[in-house]
Amino acid sequence: MRQYATIVRLPGAWWLILGAFPGRLSFSMSTLAIFFHVDSITDSIASAGLCVGAFGLVSSLTAAFRGSLVDRFGQTGPLLTFVPAYTTSMIALAWFSHSTWSCVMLSGLAGLSCPPFNMSIRPLWQELAGPELTRAAYAFDSVLMNVASMAGPAVVTGISLGSSTRTGLVVVAFTMLAGGSVILASPQSRR
């Protein structure tokens, strides 16, 4: 725990914390938000499952490509491209999905536009913490990731079922936009 306190006090650590958490929260909410929205539009759990599958499949199949863009060009360009694309695709799914097929297409588009977020965050922690604190920084980052993974489904369920499924998708979109904007504005990312 002492090392975690040291990491939090490092210059620039709060940029990473305040950027990484909303971005990861967005990812942890995305599949449930898609499921609830498609189910409400189509009144079909099968269609909702198909859309979640399209999102996950396209995201998985294109992850290596998106990662290679970070390797080739650094993180700024890919994040500047994929964060707004992901935000736009989630908003498009919220407002322009009217049938099973439009939901599947827009879900696949959202999967295609997933930002290379985690692969951009880890090198920033390594740079910030230096070799002596890298392991502790990664452990701290894993804690943040797990908290986001646990909180996201509860948050999006409450929003989608308590307000509207469209609102759930909009929250997914804007949490990614907020997290991506903070990461892109951080001094570590700009370097």
C-alpha positions as CSV (number, residue, x, y, z in Angstrom):
1,M,0.0,0.0,0.0
2,R,2.9,2.3,0.7
3,Q,4.0,2.0,-3.0
4,Y,0.5,2.8,-4.2
5,A,0.6,6.0,-2.1
6,T,4.0,6.8,-3.7
7,I,2.6,6.2,-7.2
8,V,-0.4,8.5,-6.6
9,R,2.0,11.3,-5.6
10,L,4.1,11.0,-8.7
11,P,3.8,14.1,-11.0
12,G,1.3,13.2,-13.7
13,A,-0.3,10.2,-12.0
14,W,-3.6,11.9,-11.6
15,W,-3.7,12.5,-15.4
16,L,-3.5,8.8,-15.9
17,I,-6.0,7.9,-13.1
18,L,-8.6,10.5,-14.3
19,G,-8.2,9.4,-17.9
20,A,-7.9,5.6,-17.6
21,F,-10.9,5.2,-15.2
22,P,-13.6,6.7,-17.4
23,G,-12.3,5.0,-20.5
24,R,-12.2,1.6,-18.9
25,L,-15.6,2.3,-17.3
26,S,-16.9,2.9,-20.8
27,F,-15.6,-0.5,-22.1
28,S,-17.1,-2.3,-19.1
29,M,-20.5,-0.7,-19.8
30,S,-20.6,-1.2,-23.5
31,T,-21.9,-4.7,-24.0
32,L,-24.7,-4.4,-21.4
33,A,-25.6,-1.0,-22.9
34,I,-25.8,-2.6,-26.3
35,F,-27.8,-5.6,-25.0
36,F,-30.4,-3.5,-23.2
37,H,-30.8,-1.1,-26.1
38,V,-31.2,-3.7,-28.8
39,D,-33.6,-5.7,-26.6
40,S,-35.7,-2.6,-26.1
41,I,-35.8,-1.8,-29.8
42,T,-36.3,-5.3,-31.2
43,D,-38.0,-7.0,-28.2
44,S,-35.7,-9.9,-28.9
45,I,-33.0,-11.3,-26.6
46,A,-31.6,-13.2,-29.5
47,S,-31.1,-10.0,-31.5
48,A,-29.6,-8.3,-28.5
49,G,-27.2,-11.3,-28.1
50,L,-26.4,-11.1,-31.8
51,C,-25.4,-7.5,-31.6
52,V,-23.3,-8.0,-28.5
53,G,-21.6,-10.8,-30.4
54,A,-21.0,-8.6,-33.5
55,F,-19.5,-5.9,-31.2
56,G,-17.2,-8.4,-29.5
57,L,-16.2,-10.3,-32.6
58,V,-15.3,-7.3,-34.7
59,S,-13.5,-5.7,-31.7
60,S,-11.5,-8.9,-31.2
61,L,-10.7,-9.4,-34.8
62,T,-9.4,-5.9,-35.3
63,A,-7.6,-5.4,-32.0
64,A,-4.2,-6.4,-33.3
65,F,-4.6,-3.9,-36.2
66,R,-5.5,-1.1,-33.8
67,G,-2.5,-2.1,-31.6
68,S,-0.2,-2.1,-34.5
69,L,-1.2,1.5,-35.3
70,V,0.0,2.5,-31.8
71,D,3.3,0.6,-32.4
72,R,3.8,2.3,-35.7
73,F,2.5,5.9,-35.1
74,G,2.5,6.3,-31.3
75,Q,-0.7,6.6,-29.3
76,T,-1.8,10.2,-30.1
77,G,-2.9,9.6,-33.7
78,P,-4.8,6.4,-33.1
79,L,-6.5,7.8,-30.0
80,L,-7.4,11.0,-31.8
81,T,-9.0,8.8,-34.5
82,F,-10.6,6.0,-32.5
83,V,-12.0,7.9,-29.4
84,P,-14.2,10.2,-31.5
85,A,-15.1,7.3,-33.8
86,Y,-16.2,5.1,-30.9
87,T,-18.1,8.0,-29.3
88,T,-19.9,8.6,-32.6
89,S,-20.6,5.0,-33.2
90,M,-22.2,4.6,-29.8
91,I,-24.3,7.7,-30.3
92,A,-25.3,6.4,-33.8
93,L,-26.4,3.1,-32.3
94,A,-28.4,5.0,-29.7
95,W,-30.2,7.2,-32.2
96,F,-30.3,5.4,-35.6
97,S,-30.9,1.7,-34.8
98,H,-34.4,0.7,-35.7
99,S,-34.2,-2.9,-36.7
100,T,-32.1,-6.0,-35.9
101,W,-29.9,-5.5,-39.0
102,S,-29.2,-1.8,-38.3
103,C,-28.4,-2.7,-34.7
104,V,-26.0,-5.5,-35.9
105,M,-24.3,-3.2,-38.4
106,L,-23.9,-0.3,-35.9
107,S,-22.7,-2.7,-33.1
108,G,-20.1,-4.0,-35.5
109,L,-19.0,-0.5,-36.3
110,A,-18.7,0.3,-32.6
111,G,-16.5,-2.8,-32.2
112,L,-14.4,-1.7,-35.2
113,S,-13.8,1.7,-33.6
114,C,-12.8,0.6,-30.1
115,P,-9.9,2.8,-29.1
116,P,-6.6,1.1,-28.3
117,F,-7.0,2.4,-24.7
118,N,-5.3,-0.2,-22.5
119,M,-2.3,-0.6,-24.8
120,S,-1.9,3.2,-24.6
121,I,-2.1,3.5,-20.8
122,R,0.4,0.8,-19.7
123,P,3.5,2.4,-21.4
124,L,2.5,5.7,-19.7
125,W,2.6,4.1,-16.3
126,Q,6.0,2.6,-17.1
127,E,7.4,5.9,-18.1
128,L,5.9,7.7,-15.1
129,A,6.9,5.2,-12.5
130,G,10.4,4.3,-13.8
131,P,11.9,0.8,-13.5
132,E,11.8,0.7,-9.7
133,L,8.1,1.3,-9.4
134,T,6.8,-0.2,-12.7
135,R,5.5,-3.4,-11.1
136,A,3.6,-1.4,-8.4
137,A,2.3,1.0,-11.0
138,Y,1.0,-2.0,-13.1
139,A,-0.6,-3.5,-10.0
140,F,-2.2,-0.1,-9.2
141,D,-3.5,0.2,-12.8
142,S,-4.9,-3.3,-12.5
143,V,-6.8,-2.3,-9.4
144,L,-8.3,0.7,-11.3
145,M,-9.2,-1.6,-14.2
146,N,-10.9,-4.1,-11.9
147,V,-12.9,-1.4,-10.1
148,A,-14.1,0.0,-13.5
149,S,-15.0,-3.6,-14.5
150,M,-17.1,-4.1,-11.5
151,A,-18.7,-0.6,-11.4
152,G,-19.5,-0.3,-15.1
153,P,-22.2,-3.0,-15.4
154,A,-24.0,-1.7,-12.2
155,V,-23.9,1.8,-13.5
156,V,-25.1,1.1,-17.0
157,T,-27.8,-1.3,-15.7
158,G,-29.1,1.4,-13.4
159,I,-29.1,4.0,-16.2
160,S,-30.5,1.8,-18.9
161,L,-33.3,0.4,-16.8
162,G,-33.9,3.5,-14.6
163,S,-33.8,6.1,-17.3
164,S,-33.5,4.8,-20.9
165,T,-31.4,2.5,-22.9
166,R,-30.5,5.4,-25.3
167,T,-29.1,7.3,-22.3
168,G,-27.0,4.2,-21.3
169,L,-25.3,4.2,-24.7
170,V,-24.8,8.0,-24.6
171,V,-23.1,7.6,-21.2
172,V,-20.9,4.9,-22.7
173,A,-19.9,7.3,-25.5
174,F,-19.2,10.3,-23.3
175,T,-17.2,8.4,-20.6
176,M,-14.9,7.2,-23.4
177,L,-14.7,10.7,-24.8
178,A,-13.9,12.1,-21.3
179,G,-11.2,9.5,-20.6
180,G,-9.7,9.7,-24.0
181,S,-9.5,13.5,-23.8
182,V,-7.8,13.5,-20.5
183,I,-5.2,10.9,-21.7
184,L,-4.6,12.9,-24.8
185,A,-4.1,16.1,-22.8
186,S,-1.7,14.5,-20.4
187,P,1.9,15.5,-20.6
188,Q,3.0,11.8,-20.7
189,S,0.8,11.1,-23.7
190,R,1.9,14.2,-25.6
191,R,5.5,13.2,-25.2
